[in-house]
Amino acid sequence: MSFLTFRSGADIDIILDGAENRKLAEIKSEDGKKDRYYLYYDGETVSGKVNITLKKPGTKLDHLGIKVEFIGEIELYADRGNHHEFSSLVKDLARPGDLIQNTSYSFEFVNVEKPYESYTGTNVRLRYFIRVTIVRRLSDIIKEMDIIVHTLASYPEVNSPIKMEVGIEECLHIEFEYNKSKYHLKDVIVGKIYFLLVRIKIKHMEIAIIKKESTGIGQNTFNENETIAKYEIMDGAPVRGESIPLRLFLAGYELTPTMKDINKKFSVRYFLNLVLVDEEERRYFKQQEIILWRKGEKTRKQIQSQAPQSSEVK
């Protein structure tokens, strides 16, 4: 890559407006490391400058045009050759010609729609980035800058508690309830488990948060389950009439909002998995889906109000 950059004769830098005051957010890369990028929300304007520096002062760089793009795309790892763009905005910075000195261009994408949250999973990645291209006859000069997008939601109007009964061949009858079915990412899951009938020897009980990622459609669907958190909530045999309190803090785990049928490419869902283990190591479990959403410091309405007054807010 460094060889091609040297031959091309120019470096590209992308400087975002207000970067010194903008928050950074983390996201996992494919190799499991955490990368930090500037954080944006749906409806926010993305603007900045593109600085082009010639490798050798006094020389010229001929080109067939310079453009900047704002792109949102989904990459399925099973089909790496195809990147599915769901958002693509383009602005021309310069017409074909020659660059004879270091040059700076301003760009602005007003009130950009960013409908989905940035995500890196086991089999899929959703990313947003700015791409600058100096078009040339033999090889283009390209620079990309990723950003992270978080999708914010307001408190759900309907958030009913979860109540379920589980029975095993008249040997075990338990009832469990969670205080609600929808939780924000810093929320606390509060619940209770009631033992109405116990005729098997339970050794311990545990609860887990499971993330289920589904990518593709039809026969080309890939499903991956990941245990985000697991801990023991009871050690020893329960008796009839006993109740076990449950309190699970979500803030300490790496969670994303629930994503359903994102651009018809993938889904991410979360489940609470309650597991009982008897003295013969047999496992009895019951899963219940919960909805996760991101609660932000700013509402979407406040974010859009930051747009220039002369621009129309959709």
N, C-alpha and C positions, 0 to 999 in steps of 0.2 A: 504493500500500500504506500509506503514512504517513497518507493522508487517512482510510482506513477505520479504521486504528488509533486515530486521534483521535476519530472518531465513536463508536467502540466504548467508549471511556472507561476502558480498562485495559491494562496491559502485563503480559506473562507472562514469567517467568524460570525456567529449569530448572537446578537445581544438583545435580550428581551427588555421591553420597557418596564420600569418598576421592579426589576429583578432584585434590587437590594432590599425591598420591603415585602417581597412575595415569599410565602411559606414554601418549605420543601417537604416532600412526602417520600416515603420509601416504598419500593416494590421489589419483589423477588425477580432475579434474572433466571435464565434457563439453568444455569449451573448452581442455583440455590443461594447465591450471594444476594445481598441487598444493595440496590442502586437508589440514589436520591436524585429527584428531579423537581423542577418547579411545579407547583400545584395550581390547577385551574378548575373552574366549575362550568357547568352548562350555561350558555348565554354570555360568558365573558369574552371581551375583545382580546385578541392575541395580536400584539404589535411589537415592533422593535426595529433594529437596524441590521443590515448585512454589510459587513466590512470585508472588502477584497484587497488583499495585500500581494503585490507582485513579488515573486521570489528574487528577481534581479532588478533593482531600480534602473530606469532608463531603457528597459526593454518594453516591448508591447505584447499584448496577449490578444490574438484574434479570436473571435467567438461568433456563434450564430444566434446569440440571444442569452439573456440571463433571466431566470424566473424563480419565484418562491412559491412553495405549496404548503398548505395545511392539510394533513392526511390523517384519517382514522382508519385503521385496517385490522382485520382478524387473520391470524395465521394459524392454521391447523397443522400440527407437527407431522401428522400422517400424510399431509399433502403440501410439503414445504415449497413446491414449485409455484403454488398459487397463493397470492395474497388477496384477500377479499376486502376491497375498499368500500366502506359505508359512508365515508365523508371525504370529499376531495375539493379543495378550493385552490385556485391558481391565480397568481398575479405576475405580470411581466414587469421586470425591473429595468431591463435595457433591451433595445433592439440590436440586431446584428451589427458588429463593428469591432473596434479595437480599444483595448484598455491600455493607456500609456502611463497611468499613474495609479497609486492606491485610491480606491473609490469606496464610498459609503452610500448605501441605498436604504431608504425607509420603507417599511411595509406595514399594513394593517388589515386584519381580518375582523370585521366588526360583528359583535354579537354572535359569535360562532356557536352553532348548535353542536353539542357534544352529548349525544343521547345515552351513551353507555359508560360504565366505569372502567378504568384501566385494570387489566387483569393478566396475571401470568400463572398458568396452571400446569397440570401434568401433561396435557395434550394440546393446549391451545394458549395463544397469547393475543390480547387485545391491546393495541398501543396507539397513541397519538404522537405525531411528530411534525416538525417543520423541516422541509427539505429545500435547499438552495441548489440550483443546477446552473452551471455555466456550460452551455451547449457548444460542443466542438465537433469537428468532422471525424476525428479518429476516436477520441475518448473524452467523455464529459467529465467535468470536475464537479463532484457532488459532496455536500455536507448536510448531515442530518442532526437534529436536536430533538430528543424526546422530551415530552412533558407528561405529567400524571394528571388524570381527571378523576375527581370524586363526584359521585352523584348523591345529592342531598334529598332527603324526604322529610315531610312533616309527620307529626304524630298521627298514626292511623286512627280514623274515626271509630272503627270497629276493631276491638282487640279482646276477643272473648277468651276466658280461661280454657285450658284443656283438661278434660276429665275423661278418664278411660278405666275400664275394668278388664282384668286379664285373668283367665281361668285355665287350669291345666288338669283336665280329666278328673275333676272333683277332688284333686289333691292339693291344689293351691288356688286361692282366689284373692287377688290383690286389687286395690283401687289406687290409682295415682292421679294427681292433679298438679298442673303448673299454673301460675297466677295469670299468665296470658300466653298468646300464641305468636305475637310479633314483638321482637326485641331490637333495640338499637345496639350498635356494636360495643358500647360501653355499659350496657345494661347488666342487671343481675336477674338470673332465673331463680325464682322462689317457688318451692313446691312441697308437697307432702306425699308420702306413700303409706297406705293403710293396708294392713294384713287382716283380711276377713276370714280366711281359712288357710291353715298351714298343716299339711299332712306329709310333707317331705322335709328332709333335713337340709335346710339352707345353710351354707357355710359362709358366704359373704355376698354382697351386692355392690355393683359398681354402675356408674353412669358415664357416658361418653358423648362428645360432640363429634358427629361424623359429617364430613363434607363429601357430597357426591357430584362429581363432574361428568357431564355427558356431552360428547362432541360428535358431530356428523349426524346423518340421518339414515334410516333404513338399515340395510345390511352392513353399512359402513359406520355404524355407531360404535363409539368406544366409551366405556364406562370405567371410571376410576373412583374408588372410595379411599378417603384419607381420614384417619382418626386424629382430630385436632387436639382433643384433650380427653383424658380419662382419669377418674379417681374413684376410690372406694368410698361408699357412703354407709356401709354397714359391715361389721365383722362379728359373726356369731349367728346363732339360730334365732329367728324372730318367733314371737308367739302371737296367738290370735288376739286381735284388738290392739296390737302395737302399731304405732305410727312413727315414721322416720322423716324428719325434716330435711329439706334439700335447699341448698343455696349455692349457686354457681355464678361466679363473677366472670363476665365475658371480656373485660378490658385487657386481661393479660394474654390473650390469644390472638393469633394472626387470622383475622376474619375479614371477609368481604361481604357486601350486601348480597342477598339472594338474587340470582340472575336467572330469569326464565326465558328460554328461547331467544337468545340474543342474536338478532339478525338472522335467525333460522340456522345458526351455526353451533351454538353450545348453550348449556344451562349449568348453573351452580346452585345446588340446594343443600340445606342443612337439616340434620336430624338429631334428636336426642335419643340415645340408645340405652335403655335400661336393661341390665344383665344380672340375672341371679344364677349363682353357681352352687350346686348341692355337694354333698360330701363325696359323691362318686364322680365329681368333676363334670357333670352334665350341666350344660348352660341353657338357660331359658331367657329369652330376650324379647323386648317389645320396642319398636321404633315409632317415633312421632315426629313429623316434620314441623319445624318452626321457621318463621320468616324473619330474616335479619335485614335491617335498614340502617342507613348512615344518617346520623343526626349531626348537623353542622352548626358552627357558631353563627354562620350567616344563613339566612333563608334565601331561596332562589330570587324572591322579589327584591331583597336588598342588593343582591349581586347585580341584577339587571339594572337597578337604579344608578349603578356606578358608570354605566355606559355614557358616552358623550350625548349631550342634550339634543344635538342636531340629528342624531341617528334614531331610526325607528326601532323600537323594541318589539319584537314579535311575541 
